[in-house]
Every structure is written in C-alpha cells, then in structure tokens.
Amino acid sequence: MLLDYLEKLNESNSIQELWDLHTRTMAEFGFDRLLYGFTQFRTAHSFGDREDVLVLTNHDPKYSDPFVNDLYFHAPMVRWATENVGACSWGWMRDNAEMLTDSERKVIEFNRKMGVTAGYTISFREVSVRSKGAIALTAKAGRDQADADAIWAKHGRMIVQMNNVAHLKITNLPFSTARKELTRRQREALEWVGEGKTTQDIAVIMGLTPATVEKHLRLAREALDVETTAQAVLKASFQNQIFVLET
C-alpha cells in the first residue's frame, strides 16, 4: 500500500490530483475528512492574511466554511499545532480541559454539533520560522476517540510519514490561495524580472510593448496583493507559480 501510494503521489502533477489520492488513502485507514492548512507568512500572533493561506479540505462546506473563515484561530488543536511538531490525539483536549479558553470550548462545541469529534492532528516540521503546515484527520462518523487511538496504535507511524511526504509534495507544486491566480503572461513577465531583465528587455523577449509588460506586472502585483514587483516575484516563487514546468 505504501509503495503504491508513494508512486502515485510522486506522479501527481497538481494539488487537486494529489489531494484526491490522499483523501482516498486516509479514508482507507478510517479518517475520511481532512483539513490541511499551510502558510508562509506566519508571525508571532497570526498565520498572515487569510487569503494567503493554502487550505485543502474534503469536509462539508457547512463545517469547513465557518471553521476556516472564523473559528480556526481559536481551535485548541490549532494552538497545539503552532506550539508543537508531530502527531497528537484529540484526546489532548480532554486531558487538558482545564487549560482551554472559553473561545476554544466554543470551537469544541461547534465541532461536536458537526460530528467532528475524534481524530488526530499532525503538525509538520518546517525549515522557515515564517512557514507552518498542519493537517487534521477526522475519524469516520460513529467512531470515538478510543477507536481513532486504536487505529493510530496500529498504523500511526505509516500515516504520519504519508502525510509528511504529501505535505512536502504539496509545497513543491504550484498552488493558488483565495487570491486571484496569475495568468500565463503575468507569470512569464515575473519570471523575466526574476532573471534581472528590465521592462524594455522583457518587451523585446515577449514581443510586447513596454506598456503592456508593465500592465502584466501591475496586474500580477494586484493579484498577489503586494506593492512592488520584487515582492510579487518573491511571493509567486513561494507559491511555486513561476519557473515551473508546464504539464
């Protein structure tokens, strides 16, 4: 199973293809609802602008929309993930009930009403203090935390490594967040800027007028919500949207 998974994962050319594979595979272990988040703009008090966070989930939107748009920052397992690396049973919330804030208890109650009551959270090790990725694996309906812990006792090491590899693959694939995606022309113009070319150089290379090149760069800055073209190159590079092979 592991080798088949790794082969298919390695062959994935898009995040959607990878995510479909990963959710199916985790469901085979008994975790059929996943919520993944990754940011490269973490600060001491936030994960950066919500629109810059990559979120992947197969939860029902009735759960994921309010959780992602409002509640996630107060979720106790999100707090655990920001302070730790590795995997943690959701039994942690029961064992540390006296440490939970009122806001965290409200999130737990929301999860209970939505049937998100048993599972595990994996917090990934990152190479940058500005980056953070984590995934929450929810056990199938009807299973309690004891069932999830039993699955983990048997398969936990494999599940952790599969998620680690999936996370590494995700962060090396082109991705877009809630912001507008770059067009091919915008990406190409940013690539040439990254190569040190001037607007006049890029106009000649792309067969455009300098004004049209500047228009592509301006729209790229707007799409990425940055002020300078240098910032746009850096942010697009973070998201693997430039200097990527066409598939």
Backbone hydrogen bonds in HBPLUS format (Angstrom, degrees):
<---DONOR---> <-ACCEPTOR-->    atom                        ^
c    i                          cat <-CA-CA->   ^        H-A-AA   ^      H-
h    n   atom  resd res      DA  || num        DHA   H-A  angle D-A-AA Bond
n    s   type  num  typ     dist DA aas  dist angle  dist       angle   num
A0005-TYR N   A0001-MET O   2.94 MM   4  6.11 160.0  1.98 148.5 154.5     1
A0006-LEU N   A0002-LEU O   2.89 MM   4  6.13 165.3  1.92 154.7 158.1     2
A0007-GLU N   A0003-LEU O   2.94 MM   4  6.12 159.4  1.99 152.1 157.4     3
A0008-LYS N   A0004-ASP O   3.06 MM   4  6.27 166.5  2.07 151.5 154.8     4
A0009-LEU N   A0005-TYR O   2.79 MM   4  5.95 156.9  1.85 152.8 160.6     5
A0010-ASN N   A0006-LEU O   2.89 MM   4  5.97 162.5  1.92 146.4 150.9     6
A0011-GLU N   A0007-GLU O   3.13 MM   4  6.33 139.4  2.30 138.6 149.2     7
A0012-SER N   A0009-LEU O   3.09 MM   3  5.23 155.1  2.16 104.5 112.3     8
A0018-LEU N   A0014-SER O   3.06 MM   4  6.30 161.9  2.09 147.8 153.0     9
A0019-TRP N   A0015-ILE O   2.72 MM   4  5.86 163.1  1.74 153.8 158.9    10
A0020-ASP N   A0016-GLN O   2.98 MM   4  6.13 158.6  2.02 148.0 152.8    11
A0021-LEU N   A0017-GLU O   3.24 MM   4  6.44 160.1  2.28 143.4 148.4    12
A0022-HIS N   A0018-LEU O   2.85 MM   4  6.10 162.7  1.87 155.2 160.6    13
A0023-THR N   A0019-TRP O   2.91 MM   4  5.99 169.8  1.92 153.8 156.1    14
A0024-ARG N   A0020-ASP O   3.22 MM   4  6.27 159.2  2.26 141.5 147.3    15
A0025-THR N   A0021-LEU O   3.00 MM   4  6.18 158.1  2.05 149.0 155.4    16
A0026-MET N   A0022-HIS O   2.91 MM   4  6.12 166.6  1.93 157.0 159.7    17
A0027-ALA N   A0023-THR O   3.04 MM   4  6.10 148.4  2.14 140.0 148.5    18
A0028-GLU N   A0024-ARG O   3.24 MM   4  6.55 138.5  2.42 139.4 149.1    19
A0028-GLU N   A0025-THR O   3.13 MM   3  5.25 130.0  2.39  97.3 110.0    20
A0029-PHE N   A0026-MET O   3.02 MM   3  5.21 137.7  2.21  99.6 111.6    21
A0031-PHE N   A0026-MET O   3.03 MM   5  5.36 162.4  2.06 141.9 136.7    22
A0030-GLY N   A0027-ALA O   2.98 MM   3  4.91 143.1  2.12  96.2 107.7    23
A0140-LYS N   A0030-GLY O   3.01 MM 110  5.83 146.3  2.13 156.8 153.5    24
A0138-THR N   A0033-ARG O   2.83 MM 105  5.13 172.1  1.84 165.3 165.5    25
A0058-ASN N   A0034-LEU O   3.33 MM  24  5.93 149.3  2.43 148.1 152.9    26
A0035-LEU N   A0136-ALA O   3.00 MM 101  5.14 142.9  2.14 142.6 151.3    27
A0136-ALA N   A0035-LEU O   2.85 MM 101  5.14 159.4  1.89 140.7 146.9    28
A0036-TYR N   A0056-LEU O   2.77 MM  20  5.04 174.7  1.77 162.6 164.4    29
A0056-LEU N   A0036-TYR O   2.95 MM  20  5.04 160.1  1.99 138.2 143.9    30
A0037-GLY N   A0134-ALA O   2.99 MM  97  5.65 163.7  2.01 165.5 168.0    31
A0134-ALA N   A0037-GLY O   3.03 MM  97  5.65 153.0  2.10 155.9 162.9    32
A0038-PHE N   A0054-LEU O   2.93 MM  16  5.17 142.5  2.07 144.8 153.9    33
A0054-LEU N   A0038-PHE O   2.90 MM  16  5.17 158.1  1.94 164.8 159.3    34
A0039-THR N   A0132-LYS O   2.93 MM  93  5.47 156.0  1.99 148.3 155.9    35
A0132-LYS N   A0039-THR O   2.92 MM  93  5.47 147.4  2.03 151.5 154.5    36
A0042-ARG N   A0130-ARG O   2.80 MM  88  4.58 167.6  1.81 142.0 138.0    37
A0043-THR N   A0046-SER O   2.91 MM   3  5.25 173.8  1.92 143.2 145.0    38
A0052-ASP N   A0049-ASP O   2.83 MM   3  5.41 161.1  1.86 120.8 127.4    39
A0053-VAL N   A0050-ARG O   3.17 MM   3  5.40 167.0  2.19 111.1 114.9    40
A0063-TYR N   A0060-ASP O   2.79 MM   3  5.54 153.0  1.86 123.5 131.3    41
A0064-SER N   A0060-ASP O   2.96 MM   4  6.22 162.8  1.99 150.4 152.8    42
A0065-ASP N   A0061-PRO O   2.95 MM   4  5.19 157.8  2.00 126.1 133.4    43
A0067-PHE N   A0063-TYR O   3.18 MM   4  6.22 157.7  2.23 151.9 158.4    44
A0068-VAL N   A0064-SER O   2.79 MM   4  5.70 171.1  1.79 152.7 155.8    45
A0069-ASN N   A0065-ASP O   2.93 MM   4  5.81 160.7  1.97 150.3 156.6    46
A0070-ASP N   A0066-PRO O   3.06 MM   4  5.58 135.4  2.26 132.3 139.8    47
A0071-LEU N   A0066-PRO O   3.20 MM   5  6.48 158.2  2.25 145.8 152.0    48
A0072-TYR N   A0067-PHE O   2.74 MM   5  5.31 142.9  1.87 168.0 156.0    49
A0074-HIS N   A0071-LEU O   2.89 MM   3  5.62 155.4  1.95 126.3 133.9    50
A0075-ALA N   A0072-TYR O   3.04 MM   3  5.09 166.7  2.06 109.2 112.6    51
A0078-VAL N   A0075-ALA O   3.05 MM   3  5.24 131.9  2.29 103.0 116.4    52
A0079-ARG N   A0075-ALA O   3.11 MM   4  6.53 154.8  2.18 152.6 159.8    53
A0080-TRP N   A0076-PRO O   2.94 MM   4  6.30 155.0  2.01 143.3 150.5    54
A0081-ALA N   A0077-MET O   2.94 MM   4  6.08 155.4  2.00 135.5 142.0    55
A0082-THR N   A0078-VAL O   2.98 MM   4  6.28 145.7  2.10 148.1 156.7    56
A0083-GLU N   A0079-ARG O   3.27 MM   4  6.47 134.6  2.49 143.0 154.1    57
A0083-GLU N   A0080-TRP O   3.08 MM   3  5.30 137.5  2.27 101.6 113.6    58
A0084-ASN N   A0080-TRP O   2.99 MM   4  5.99 118.7  2.38 147.2 163.3    59
A0086-GLY N   A0123-SER O   2.89 MM  37  5.18 169.8  1.90 140.5 143.4    60
A0123-SER N   A0086-GLY O   2.75 MM  37  5.18 164.2  1.77 158.9 161.0    61
A0088-CYS N   A0121-THR O   2.84 MM  33  5.36 147.0  1.95 150.3 161.0    62
A0121-THR N   A0088-CYS O   2.99 MM  33  5.36 161.1  2.03 149.4 154.8    63
A0092-TRP N   A0089-SER O   3.01 MM   3  5.87 167.6  2.03 120.6 123.7    64
A0090-TRP N   A0119-GLY O   3.09 MM  29  5.67 151.1  2.17 156.8 148.3    65
A0093-MET N   A0090-TRP O   3.16 MM   3  5.84 151.8  2.24 115.2 119.7    66
A0094-ARG N   A0091-GLY O   3.06 MM   3  5.21 120.0  2.44  99.2 113.5    67
A0095-ASP N   A0091-GLY O   2.96 MM   4  6.28 161.3  2.00 154.6 160.3    68
A0096-ASN N   A0092-TRP O   2.94 MM   4  5.97 129.2  2.20 139.5 151.5    69
A0099-MET N   A0096-ASN O   2.93 MM   3  5.52 154.8  2.00 118.2 126.1    70
A0100-LEU N   A0097-ALA O   3.24 MM   3  5.46 158.8  2.29 107.4 113.6    71
A0105-ARG N   A0101-THR O   2.97 MM   4  6.30 152.4  2.05 148.7 156.4    72
A0106-LYS N   A0102-ASP O   3.04 MM   4  6.31 144.4  2.17 143.1 152.4    73
A0107-VAL N   A0103-SER O   3.19 MM   4  6.52 147.4  2.30 140.7 148.7    74
A0108-ILE N   A0104-GLU O   3.04 MM   4  6.36 157.2  2.09 148.2 154.1    75
A0109-GLU N   A0105-ARG O   2.99 MM   4  6.23 153.0  2.07 143.4 150.4    76
A0110-PHE N   A0106-LYS O   2.94 MM   4  6.20 154.7  2.01 144.5 151.5    77
A0111-ASN N   A0107-VAL O   2.86 MM   4  6.14 162.1  1.89 153.5 158.2    78
A0112-ARG N   A0108-ILE O   2.90 MM   4  6.14 153.9  1.97 144.7 152.2    79
A0113-LYS N   A0109-GLU O   3.02 MM   4  6.29 160.2  2.06 150.4 154.5    80
A0114-MET N   A0110-PHE O   3.07 MM   4  6.32 140.2  2.24 143.1 154.3    81
A0114-MET N   A0111-ASN O   3.08 MM   3  5.05 124.9  2.40  93.4 108.1    82
A0116-VAL N   A0111-ASN O   2.78 MM   5  4.80 162.2  1.81 148.9 144.8    83
A0115-GLY N   A0112-ARG O   3.16 MM   3  5.14 163.2  2.19 103.7 108.4    84
A0139-ALA N   A0118-ALA O   2.76 MM  21  5.49 170.6  1.77 144.7 147.8    85
A0120-TYR N   A0137-LEU O   2.99 MM  17  5.31 150.2  2.08 143.9 152.8    86
A0137-LEU N   A0120-TYR O   2.78 MM  17  5.31 175.7  1.78 172.6 173.3    87
A0122-ILE N   A0135-ILE O   2.86 MM  13  5.34 165.6  1.89 158.7 163.2    88
A0135-ILE N   A0122-ILE O   2.90 MM  13  5.34 152.7  1.97 148.5 157.5    89
A0124-PHE N   A0133-GLY O   2.99 MM   9  5.55 163.1  2.01 148.4 153.1    90
A0131-SER N   A0128-SER O   3.21 MM   3  5.34 157.5  2.27 103.3 110.0    91
A0143-ARG N   A0140-LYS O   3.12 MM   3  5.89 152.8  2.19 144.5 146.5    92
A0147-ASP N   A0144-ASP O   3.06 MM   3  5.33 122.4  2.40 101.6 115.4    93
A0148-ALA N   A0144-ASP O   3.07 MM   4  6.48 157.9  2.12 150.2 156.7    94
A0149-ASP N   A0145-GLN O   2.77 MM   4  5.99 157.2  1.82 151.0 157.4    95
A0150-ALA N   A0146-ALA O   2.99 MM   4  6.17 145.1  2.12 138.2 147.4    96
A0151-ILE N   A0147-ASP O   3.01 MM   4  6.36 154.3  2.08 149.5 155.9    97
A0152-TRP N   A0148-ALA O   2.96 MM   4  6.21 156.6  2.02 146.1 153.0    98
A0153-ALA N   A0149-ASP O   2.86 MM   4  6.08 148.7  1.96 143.3 151.6    99
A0154-LYS N   A0150-ALA O   3.33 MM   4  6.54 142.0  2.49 137.9 146.2   100
A0154-LYS N   A0151-ILE O   3.15 MM   3  5.33 129.7  2.41  97.7 110.5   101
A0155-HIS N   A0151-ILE O   2.79 MM   4  5.96 162.2  1.83 156.9 162.8   102
A0156-GLY N   A0152-TRP O   2.65 MM   4  4.04 142.1  1.79 125.2 126.9   103
A0158-MET N   A0155-HIS O   3.09 MM   3  5.53 117.2  2.50 111.0 125.4   104
A0159-ILE N   A0155-HIS O   2.97 MM   4  6.17 164.5  2.00 160.4 165.5   105
A0160-VAL N   A0156-GLY O   2.89 MM   4  6.06 164.4  1.91 158.0 161.4   106
A0161-GLN N   A0157-ARG O   3.16 MM   4  6.36 165.6  2.18 145.4 149.0   107
A0162-MET N   A0158-MET O   2.92 MM   4  6.11 156.8  1.97 152.0 158.8   108
A0163-ASN N   A0159-ILE O   2.99 MM   4  6.19 157.0  2.05 148.8 154.8   109
A0164-ASN N   A0160-VAL O   2.86 MM   4  6.12 151.1  1.94 148.1 157.2   110
A0165-VAL N   A0161-GLN O   2.99 MM   4  6.16 163.6  2.02 149.2 152.5   111
A0166-ALA N   A0162-MET O   2.95 MM   4  6.12 157.0  2.00 143.0 150.1   112
A0167-HIS N   A0163-ASN O   2.86 MM   4  6.00 157.9  1.91 146.7 152.4   113
A0168-LEU N   A0164-ASN O   3.04 MM   4  6.32 160.7  2.08 148.7 153.4   114
A0169-LYS N   A0165-VAL O   2.95 MM   4  6.20 155.4  2.02 149.0 155.9   115
A0170-ILE N   A0166-ALA O   2.84 MM   4  6.08 159.4  1.88 152.5 158.3   116
A0171-THR N   A0167-HIS O   3.04 MM   4  6.27 163.5  2.07 153.4 156.7   117
A0172-ASN N   A0169-LYS O   3.05 MM   3  5.17 154.2  2.12 104.1 112.2   118
A0173-LEU N   A0170-ILE O   3.13 MM   3  5.31 168.9  2.14 111.4 114.1   119
A0175-PHE N   A0239-GLN O   3.06 MM  64  5.63 159.5  2.10 162.9 162.5   120
A0187-ARG N   A0183-THR O   2.95 MM   4  6.21 160.4  1.99 153.1 158.3   121
A0188-GLU N   A0184-ARG O   2.94 MM   4  6.15 159.1  1.98 147.4 153.4   122
A0189-ALA N   A0185-ARG O   2.95 MM   4  6.14 162.4  1.98 150.1 154.4   123
A0190-LEU N   A0186-GLN O   3.06 MM   4  6.25 160.6  2.10 146.8 151.9   124
A0191-GLU N   A0187-ARG O   2.90 MM   4  6.14 151.1  1.98 147.6 156.2   125
A0192-TRP N   A0188-GLU O   3.11 MM   4  6.45 155.3  2.18 150.3 155.2   126
A0193-VAL N   A0189-ALA O   3.08 MM   4  6.39 149.5  2.17 144.3 153.1   127
A0194-GLY N   A0190-LEU O   2.86 MM   4  6.13 156.0  1.92 149.2 156.1   128
A0195-GLU N   A0191-GLU O   3.03 MM   4  6.38 124.3  2.35 134.4 149.3   129
A0197-LYS N   A0192-TRP O   3.02 MM   5  5.57 162.3  2.05 157.2 152.5   130
A0196-GLY N   A0193-VAL O   2.85 MM   3  5.12 159.0  1.90 110.8 116.4   131
A0202-ILE N   A0198-THR O   2.89 MM   4  6.17 164.6  1.91 156.8 160.5   132
A0203-ALA N   A0199-THR O   2.93 MM   4  6.14 152.6  2.00 145.9 153.5   133
A0204-VAL N   A0200-GLN O   3.19 MM   4  6.49 156.8  2.25 148.3 152.9   134
A0205-ILE N   A0201-ASP O   2.95 MM   4  6.26 165.1  1.97 154.1 158.6   135
A0206-MET N   A0202-ILE O   2.81 MM   4  5.88 165.4  1.83 156.0 159.3   136
A0207-GLY N   A0203-ALA O   2.89 MM   4  5.64 117.4  2.29 133.5 147.2   137
A0208-LEU N   A0203-ALA O   2.87 MM   5  4.71 149.7  1.96 137.4 143.8   138
A0207-GLY N   A0204-VAL O   3.36 MM   3  5.10 144.5  2.50  92.0 101.9   139
A0212-THR N   A0209-THR O   3.04 MM   3  5.23 122.1  2.39 101.5 115.6   140
A0213-VAL N   A0209-THR O   3.06 MM   4  6.42 156.8  2.12 154.4 161.2   141
A0214-GLU N   A0210-PRO O   2.91 MM   4  6.17 163.1  1.94 151.8 156.1   142
A0215-LYS N   A0211-ALA O   2.96 MM   4  6.18 141.6  2.11 136.5 147.3   143
A0216-HIS N   A0212-THR O   3.01 MM   4  6.35 156.1  2.07 148.7 153.5   144
A0217-LEU N   A0213-VAL O   2.97 MM   4  6.32 156.4  2.03 151.3 158.3   145
A0218-ARG N   A0214-GLU O   2.82 MM   4  5.99 152.9  1.89 144.5 152.3   146
A0219-LEU N   A0215-LYS O   2.93 MM   4  6.15 164.3  1.96 153.4 157.1   147
A0220-ALA N   A0216-HIS O   2.96 MM   4  6.10 146.1  2.08 139.1 148.8   148
A0221-ARG N   A0217-LEU O   2.94 MM   4  6.20 154.8  2.01 146.1 152.2   149
A0222-GLU N   A0218-ARG O   2.97 MM   4  6.28 155.3  2.03 147.7 154.6   150
A0223-ALA N   A0219-LEU O   2.87 MM   4  6.05 158.5  1.92 145.4 151.3   151
A0224-LEU N   A0220-ALA O   3.03 MM   4  6.16 150.7  2.11 146.1 153.4   152
A0225-ASP N   A0221-ARG O   2.85 MM   4  5.78 111.8  2.32 134.2 151.1   153
A0226-VAL N   A0221-ARG O   3.07 MM   5  5.28 162.8  2.10 144.4 150.0   154
A0225-ASP N   A0222-GLU O   3.17 MM   3  4.86 145.4  2.29  92.6 102.9   155
A0232-ALA N   A0228-THR O   3.06 MM   4  6.39 145.9  2.18 138.5 148.5   156
A0233-VAL N   A0229-THR O   2.89 MM   4  6.23 154.7  1.95 153.6 159.3   157
A0234-LEU N   A0230-ALA O   3.10 MM   4  6.36 162.0  2.13 147.5 152.0   158
A0235-LYS N   A0231-GLN O   2.89 MM   4  6.08 165.6  1.91 151.3 155.3   159
A0236-ALA N   A0232-ALA O   2.88 MM   4  5.92 164.3  1.90 149.5 154.4   160
A0237-SER N   A0233-VAL O   2.95 MM   4  6.01 147.4  2.06 140.1 149.5   161
A0238-PHE N   A0234-LEU O   2.92 MM   4  6.23 151.9  2.00 146.4 153.9   162
A0239-GLN N   A0235-LYS O   3.12 MM   4  6.43 148.0  2.23 143.8 151.7   163
A0241-GLN N   A0236-ALA O   2.90 MM   5  5.21 167.3  1.91 159.2 156.3   164
A0240-ASN N   A0237-SER O   2.98 MM   3  4.89 161.3  2.01 106.3 110.4   165
